[in-house]
Amino acid sequence: MLTRTERLLVLSPLLGLALMAVAWAIPSSTPVLVDDPTGVLVPPPARPAQGLEVSDGADLQRLLAEAPEGSTLLLAPGRYPGPILIERGLTLWGPEEAIVFTSGEGTTVRLHGEGSAALGFSIEGSGTRYDLLDAALELQGDGLRAEGLHIREAVYGIIANRSNNIRLIGNDVVGTGQEAMGLRGDGIRVWETRDSEIRGNRMRDSRDMVIWYSTNNRVLENDVRGCRYGTHLMYSHDNEVIGNTYVGNVVGLFSMYSRGLLLQDNVFAASSGSAGIGLGMKESSDLRVLENLFVGNERGMYFDNSPFGAGATIEVRGNAFHFSSVALDFHDAPKGVTLADNLFRANWSLISIAGRGDALGVDVRGNDFDGYRGYDLDHDGIGDIPFEERSMSEQLISAHETLALFRGTPASGMLEAIGQLLPLYRPKALLRDETPSMRASHGMEVER
């Protein structure tokens, strides 16, 4: 009877040919379909109990300028010309059918001052100047609220500059959807902003959600699809990114030059293509990556010189990695990384390390690997022999990056089979877990 490795050696070319035939039958122009949720992430803001009623077509900017400080204006369904400025603690509320539309130049709605609020209505369009950051909505101030807004056809969706304690909650931002993502504007752009909450927003067909030079913010339960960067943090420290869903973006989340981040309970899915990354890090430190779900990404996690600096750490704990081309991709031999209690299922390659390095310096413990071939005689949920990841194809790719083109092909499968069959060609160990988990095998843990 053939062993598993011998069967792989025989069947991998046939399976590869079958997959190639299926791929040939699918037109190259077939788009990747990304489900677009229709459920409400956050309930729309309730209509205030009292305020100045504004009828369709009224001179909204004049009414805002004349309104007493701190008062509320209530829009009727209809169309209202922009640009408008909401300041002095004013609140402007409207239903989705109340539309403030662009004049064709500049930013359509500005929310400034302290305690001002824009609630519920729609904003249609902006100017066309990328260099001037023409946006549907621009915020600058303290304690500002932008909630339940519907934003369409603008170069930039929402821009927050040099603000504190603002709330961007439950907004629906749809970008221009241009095929060249670099020519789209950012759906949400937060710059030099502190102590703020970005929660329950839906962003589609934009470029990025940018959070730069911003500290101590909470990014919670947002849904980002069909964009370039689901969230891009740069020089942004001590932020929390929790419960977000990133699907069908080029990159789910990327952290650059940032420290002290908590990344927990997020979904990173379908970041495909040569640049596809679920979660990436460059020169970032003291990150906690906890209980996230990675599904169908080209690279689940990417580490570039991270953690950065003496004594810096990155904790990767309790995550689940499914159907990645590479679950863990290191740009160099990592140090200061803890990899614990994670689940790995059906990933083509568990780990890839550039420059012929290895991850034996990583603190690896208690992970559940579907490639583990050990046993647990005392039924304590821990394998009795260590898990080691050895991959001939990844070892070659590490030395010659252009060979990554063949990852997932029959040729790669043949190399893996040779590495297992012939001890003379046994590849070096890339990763070692002294206490691999077998709890899922014993029904002690439900797969994430």
C-alpha positions as CSV (number, residue, x, y, z in Angstrom):
1,M,0.0,0.0,0.0
2,L,1.3,3.4,-0.9
3,T,2.2,5.8,1.9
4,R,0.7,9.3,2.1
5,T,3.8,10.8,0.7
6,E,4.0,8.3,-2.2
7,R,0.4,9.0,-3.0
8,L,1.1,12.7,-3.1
9,L,4.1,12.1,-5.4
10,V,1.8,10.2,-7.8
11,L,-1.3,12.3,-7.6
12,S,0.1,15.9,-7.4
13,P,0.9,16.2,-11.2
14,L,-2.6,14.9,-12.0
15,L,-4.3,17.3,-9.5
16,G,-2.2,20.1,-10.9
17,L,-3.3,19.4,-14.4
18,A,-6.9,19.3,-13.3
19,L,-6.7,22.6,-11.6
20,M,-4.9,24.1,-14.6
21,A,-7.8,22.9,-16.8
22,V,-10.4,24.5,-14.5
23,A,-8.4,27.8,-14.4
24,W,-8.1,27.7,-18.3
25,A,-11.9,27.4,-18.5
26,I,-12.5,30.5,-16.4
27,P,-12.2,33.8,-18.4
28,S,-9.3,35.9,-17.1
29,S,-11.7,38.9,-16.8
30,T,-14.0,37.1,-14.3
31,P,-14.1,39.4,-11.3
32,V,-13.6,38.3,-7.7
33,L,-17.0,38.5,-6.1
34,V,-17.1,40.0,-2.7
35,D,-20.3,39.7,-0.6
36,D,-21.8,43.1,0.2
37,P,-23.6,43.1,3.5
38,T,-26.9,44.9,3.7
39,G,-27.5,44.7,7.4
40,V,-27.1,47.8,9.5
41,L,-23.9,47.9,11.5
42,V,-25.1,50.7,13.8
43,P,-28.7,52.0,14.0
44,P,-29.1,55.4,12.4
45,P,-29.2,58.4,14.8
46,A,-32.6,59.2,16.1
47,R,-34.4,62.3,15.1
48,P,-33.9,65.0,17.8
49,A,-37.0,65.8,19.7
50,Q,-37.0,69.4,18.7
51,G,-35.2,71.8,16.4
52,L,-35.5,74.2,13.5
53,E,-37.3,72.5,10.6
54,V,-35.6,73.1,7.2
55,S,-37.6,72.6,4.0
56,D,-36.3,71.2,0.7
57,G,-34.2,73.6,-1.3
58,A,-33.7,76.1,1.5
59,D,-30.5,78.2,1.8
60,L,-29.0,75.8,4.3
61,Q,-25.7,77.7,4.7
62,R,-27.6,80.9,5.6
63,L,-29.7,79.1,8.2
64,L,-26.6,77.5,9.7
65,A,-24.9,80.9,9.9
66,E,-27.9,82.5,11.6
67,A,-28.8,79.7,14.0
68,P,-28.1,80.3,17.7
69,E,-25.0,78.6,19.1
70,G,-25.7,75.0,20.1
71,S,-29.0,74.8,18.3
72,T,-30.4,71.9,16.1
73,L,-31.5,72.0,12.5
74,L,-33.8,69.2,11.1
75,L,-33.7,68.6,7.4
76,A,-36.7,67.4,5.4
77,P,-36.1,65.0,2.5
78,G,-34.8,66.9,-0.5
79,R,-31.7,68.3,-2.0
80,Y,-29.6,71.1,-0.4
81,P,-26.7,72.8,-2.2
82,G,-23.3,72.8,-0.6
83,P,-20.8,73.8,0.5
84,I,-21.9,74.2,4.1
85,L,-20.1,74.8,7.4
86,I,-21.4,73.3,10.7
87,E,-19.8,75.0,13.7
88,R,-20.5,76.6,17.1
89,G,-21.8,73.4,18.5
90,L,-24.7,73.2,16.0
91,T,-26.3,69.8,15.2
92,L,-27.6,69.1,11.7
93,W,-29.8,66.1,11.4
94,G,-31.6,64.6,8.4
95,P,-32.9,61.3,7.0
96,E,-31.0,59.5,4.2
97,E,-33.3,61.2,1.7
98,A,-32.0,64.6,2.7
99,I,-29.0,65.2,0.4
100,V,-26.4,67.9,0.6
101,F,-24.7,68.0,-2.8
102,T,-21.5,69.5,-4.1
103,S,-21.0,72.7,-6.0
104,G,-18.3,70.9,-8.0
105,E,-15.5,72.6,-6.1
106,G,-13.8,72.0,-2.7
107,T,-15.2,70.1,0.3
108,T,-19.0,69.8,0.5
109,V,-19.5,69.7,4.3
110,R,-17.2,71.1,7.0
111,L,-17.7,70.2,10.6
112,H,-15.7,72.5,12.9
113,G,-15.4,73.8,16.4
114,E,-16.4,72.1,19.6
115,G,-19.4,69.7,20.0
116,S,-20.8,70.2,16.5
117,A,-22.6,67.2,14.9
118,A,-23.6,65.9,11.4
119,L,-26.2,63.2,11.7
120,G,-28.1,60.9,9.3
121,F,-28.2,62.7,6.0
122,S,-26.5,62.0,2.7
123,I,-23.6,63.9,1.2
124,E,-23.2,63.7,-2.6
125,G,-19.9,64.4,-4.3
126,S,-17.0,66.8,-3.7
127,G,-14.6,68.8,-5.8
128,T,-12.1,66.9,-8.0
129,R,-8.7,68.2,-6.5
130,Y,-6.7,65.4,-4.9
131,D,-3.9,67.9,-3.9
132,L,-6.5,70.0,-2.0
133,L,-8.1,67.0,-0.4
134,D,-11.5,67.8,-1.7
135,A,-13.9,65.7,0.5
136,A,-17.5,65.0,1.2
137,L,-16.9,65.7,4.9
138,E,-14.0,67.4,6.7
139,L,-13.8,67.5,10.5
140,Q,-11.5,69.7,12.6
141,G,-12.1,70.4,16.3
142,D,-13.0,68.7,19.6
143,G,-15.9,66.5,20.5
144,L,-17.3,66.4,17.0
145,R,-19.8,63.8,15.8
146,A,-20.4,62.4,12.3
147,E,-22.9,59.6,12.6
148,G,-25.1,57.7,10.2
149,L,-24.1,59.7,7.1
150,H,-24.3,58.3,3.6
151,I,-21.5,59.4,1.4
152,R,-21.2,58.9,-2.4
153,E,-19.3,60.1,-5.4
154,A,-16.6,62.1,-3.5
155,V,-12.8,62.1,-4.1
156,Y,-12.3,61.7,-0.4
157,G,-15.1,60.5,1.9
158,I,-14.4,61.6,5.5
159,I,-11.2,63.5,6.5
160,A,-10.5,64.3,10.2
161,N,-7.6,66.7,10.8
162,R,-5.9,67.7,14.1
163,S,-9.0,66.7,16.2
164,N,-9.6,65.2,19.6
165,N,-12.4,63.1,21.0
166,I,-14.4,62.8,17.8
167,R,-16.9,60.1,16.9
168,L,-17.2,58.6,13.4
169,I,-20.0,56.1,13.9
170,G,-22.2,54.2,11.5
171,N,-21.3,56.0,8.3
172,D,-21.7,54.4,4.9
173,V,-18.9,55.5,2.5
174,V,-18.8,54.4,-1.1
175,G,-15.9,55.5,-3.2
176,T,-15.5,56.1,-6.9
177,G,-14.6,52.5,-7.5
178,Q,-12.0,53.4,-10.2
179,E,-10.2,50.3,-11.4
180,A,-6.8,51.9,-10.6
181,M,-7.0,52.0,-6.8
182,G,-4.3,54.7,-6.6
183,L,-6.6,57.1,-8.4
184,R,-9.3,56.6,-5.8
185,G,-9.4,58.9,-2.7
186,D,-9.4,57.6,0.8
187,G,-12.8,56.6,2.3
188,I,-11.8,57.6,5.8
189,R,-8.6,59.6,6.5
190,V,-7.7,60.4,10.1
191,W,-4.7,62.7,10.7
192,E,-3.2,63.9,13.9
193,T,-6.3,62.9,15.9
194,R,-6.4,61.6,19.4
195,D,-8.8,59.8,21.8
196,S,-11.4,59.2,19.2
197,E,-13.8,56.4,18.1
198,I,-14.3,55.0,14.6
199,R,-17.0,52.5,14.9
200,G,-19.5,50.6,12.8
201,N,-18.7,52.3,9.5
202,R,-19.1,50.6,6.2
203,M,-16.5,51.5,3.5
204,R,-16.5,50.2,-0.1
205,D,-14.7,50.8,-3.4
206,S,-12.4,53.5,-1.9
207,R,-8.6,53.5,-1.6
208,D,-7.7,53.3,2.1
209,M,-8.8,53.9,5.6
210,V,-5.8,55.9,6.8
211,I,-4.9,56.6,10.4
212,W,-1.7,58.5,10.5
213,Y,0.1,60.3,13.4
214,S,-2.9,59.5,15.6
215,T,-2.8,58.1,19.1
216,N,-5.1,56.4,21.5
217,N,-8.0,55.8,19.2
218,R,-10.4,52.9,19.0
219,V,-11.3,51.4,15.6
220,L,-14.2,49.1,16.2
221,E,-16.6,46.9,14.2
222,N,-16.1,48.5,10.8
223,D,-16.7,46.7,7.6
224,V,-14.3,47.4,4.7
225,R,-14.5,45.7,1.3
226,G,-13.1,46.2,-2.2
227,C,-10.4,48.7,-1.1
228,R,-6.6,48.9,-1.2
229,Y,-5.8,49.1,2.5
230,G,-8.6,48.2,4.9
231,T,-6.8,50.1,7.6
232,H,-3.3,51.7,7.2
233,L,-1.7,52.9,10.5
234,M,1.5,54.9,10.3
235,Y,3.3,56.6,13.2
236,S,0.1,55.8,15.2
237,H,0.6,54.4,18.7
238,D,-1.6,52.9,21.4
239,N,-4.6,52.3,19.1
240,E,-7.1,49.5,19.4
241,V,-8.5,47.8,16.3
242,I,-11.2,45.3,17.4
243,G,-14.0,43.4,15.8
244,N,-13.5,44.8,12.2
245,T,-14.2,42.9,9.0
246,Y,-11.8,43.2,6.1
247,V,-12.8,41.3,3.0
248,G,-11.6,41.5,-0.6
249,N,-9.1,44.3,0.0
250,V,-5.5,44.2,-1.3
251,V,-4.3,44.5,2.3
252,G,-6.5,44.0,5.3
253,L,-4.5,46.0,7.8
254,F,-0.9,47.4,7.6
255,S,1.0,48.9,10.5
256,M,4.0,51.0,9.8
257,Y,6.3,52.6,12.4
258,S,3.7,52.1,15.1
259,R,3.8,50.6,18.6
260,G,1.4,49.5,21.3
261,L,-1.4,48.4,19.1
262,L,-4.1,45.9,20.1
263,L,-5.5,44.0,17.1
264,Q,-8.2,41.6,18.3
265,D,-11.3,39.7,17.0
266,N,-10.9,41.0,13.4
267,V,-11.6,39.1,10.2
268,F,-9.0,39.3,7.4
269,A,-10.3,37.5,4.3
270,A,-9.7,37.3,0.6
271,S,-6.6,39.6,0.3
272,S,-5.4,37.9,-2.9
273,G,-3.1,38.7,-5.7
274,S,0.7,39.1,-5.6
275,A,0.5,41.9,-3.0
276,G,-2.3,40.3,-0.9
277,I,-1.7,40.5,2.8
278,G,-4.2,40.0,5.6
279,L,-2.2,41.7,8.3
280,G,1.2,43.3,7.6
281,M,3.8,45.1,9.9
282,K,6.8,47.2,9.0
283,E,9.1,48.3,11.8
284,S,6.3,48.1,14.3
285,S,6.7,47.0,17.9
286,D,4.8,45.9,21.0
287,L,1.7,44.7,19.1
288,R,-0.8,42.2,20.4
289,V,-2.5,40.2,17.7
290,L,-5.2,38.2,19.4
291,E,-8.0,35.9,18.3
292,N,-8.3,37.1,14.7
293,L,-9.5,35.0,11.8
294,F,-7.5,34.8,8.6
295,V,-9.2,33.2,5.6
296,G,-8.1,32.9,2.0
297,N,-5.3,35.4,2.0
298,E,-2.2,35.3,-0.2
299,R,-0.2,36.0,3.0
300,G,-1.9,35.7,6.3
301,M,0.6,37.8,8.3
302,Y,3.7,39.6,7.0
303,F,6.5,40.7,9.2
304,D,9.1,43.3,7.9
305,N,11.7,44.1,10.5
306,S,9.0,43.7,13.2
307,P,9.3,43.9,16.1
308,F,11.6,46.8,15.8
309,G,14.2,47.8,18.4
310,A,15.8,46.2,21.4
311,G,13.4,44.5,23.7
312,A,10.4,45.0,21.5
313,T,7.9,42.2,21.1
314,I,4.9,41.0,19.0
315,E,2.4,38.6,20.5
316,V,0.4,36.4,18.1
317,R,-2.0,34.4,20.1
318,G,-5.3,32.6,19.6
319,N,-5.7,33.3,15.9
320,A,-6.9,31.0,13.2
321,F,-5.3,30.8,9.7
322,H,-7.2,29.0,6.9
323,F,-6.5,28.6,3.2
324,S,-3.6,31.0,2.9
325,S,-0.9,30.6,0.2
326,V,1.5,31.5,3.1
327,A,0.2,31.7,6.6
328,L,3.3,33.5,8.1
329,D,5.7,35.5,5.9
330,F,8.8,36.9,7.5
331,H,11.0,39.3,5.6
332,D,13.9,38.3,7.8
333,A,14.7,35.9,10.6
334,P,12.4,37.0,13.4
335,K,13.2,37.6,17.1
336,G,10.9,38.8,19.9
337,V,7.8,37.2,18.4
338,T,5.5,34.9,20.5
339,L,3.4,32.5,18.5
340,A,1.0,30.7,20.8
341,D,-2.3,28.9,20.8
342,N,-3.0,29.5,17.1
343,L,-4.8,27.2,14.7
344,F,-3.5,26.5,11.2
345,R,-5.7,24.7,8.7
346,A,-5.3,24.1,4.9
347,N,-2.6,26.6,4.2
348,W,-0.4,25.8,1.3
349,S,2.7,26.9,3.1
350,L,2.9,27.5,6.9
351,I,5.8,29.8,6.8
352,S,8.1,31.6,4.4
353,I,11.3,33.4,5.4
354,A,13.4,35.5,3.1
355,G,17.2,35.4,2.9
356,R,17.6,31.7,3.8
357,G,16.6,32.4,7.4
358,D,14.5,30.4,9.9
359,A,12.1,31.2,12.7
360,L,13.7,29.0,15.3
361,G,14.2,32.1,17.4
362,V,10.4,32.6,17.7
363,D,8.8,31.6,21.0
364,V,6.4,28.9,19.6
365,R,4.1,27.0,21.9
366,G,0.7,25.4,22.0
367,N,-0.3,25.9,18.4
368,D,-2.5,23.5,16.5
369,F,-1.0,22.5,13.1
370,D,-2.9,20.3,10.6
371,G,0.5,19.0,9.4
372,Y,1.4,17.6,12.8
373,R,2.1,13.9,12.6
374,G,2.6,13.2,16.3
375,Y,0.5,11.6,19.0
376,D,-0.8,12.3,22.5
377,L,-0.7,9.1,24.6
378,D,-1.5,10.7,27.9
379,H,-4.5,12.6,26.4
380,D,-3.5,15.9,28.0
381,G,-4.1,17.8,24.7
382,I,-0.4,18.3,24.1
383,G,1.6,16.4,21.5
384,D,4.2,14.1,22.9
385,I,6.8,15.0,20.3
386,P,7.6,18.4,18.9
387,F,6.2,19.8,15.7
388,E,8.8,20.9,13.1
389,E,8.0,22.6,9.9
390,R,10.4,21.7,7.1
391,S,9.7,22.7,3.5
392,M,12.0,22.2,0.5
393,S,10.0,24.5,-1.7
394,E,10.0,27.3,0.8
395,Q,13.7,26.8,1.5
396,L,14.3,27.3,-2.3
397,I,12.0,30.3,-2.4
398,S,13.9,31.8,0.5
399,A,17.1,31.6,-1.5
400,H,15.6,32.5,-4.9
401,E,12.5,34.8,-4.5
402,T,11.4,34.4,-8.2
403,L,10.6,30.8,-7.5
404,A,7.6,32.0,-5.5
405,L,5.8,31.9,-8.9
406,F,5.7,28.1,-8.6
407,R,4.2,28.1,-5.1
408,G,1.1,25.9,-5.1
409,T,2.0,24.2,-8.4
410,P,2.6,20.5,-9.1
411,A,6.3,21.3,-9.3
412,S,6.2,22.6,-5.7
413,G,4.3,19.5,-4.6
414,M,6.9,17.3,-6.1
415,L,9.6,19.1,-4.2
416,E,7.8,18.6,-1.0
417,A,7.4,14.9,-1.7
418,I,11.1,14.6,-2.5
419,G,12.0,16.4,0.7
420,Q,10.0,13.8,2.7
421,L,11.0,10.7,0.8
422,L,14.7,11.2,0.5
423,P,16.6,11.9,3.7
424,L,19.6,13.1,1.7
425,Y,17.5,16.1,0.5
426,R,15.8,16.7,3.9
427,P,15.2,20.5,4.2
428,K,16.2,22.4,7.3
429,A,13.8,23.2,10.1
430,L,12.0,26.5,9.7
431,L,9.8,26.5,12.8
432,R,9.6,24.3,16.0
433,D,6.8,24.0,18.6
434,E,7.8,21.9,21.6
435,T,4.3,21.7,22.9
436,P,1.9,21.4,19.9
437,S,-1.8,21.4,20.7
438,M,-4.0,18.3,19.9
439,R,-7.0,19.6,21.8
440,A,-9.1,19.9,18.6
441,S,-8.3,16.3,17.8
442,H,-9.7,15.2,21.2
443,G,-12.8,17.4,20.9
444,M,-11.5,19.7,23.6
445,E,-11.6,22.8,21.4
446,V,-13.9,24.0,18.7
447,E,-12.0,25.1,15.6
448,R,-12.2,28.8,15.0
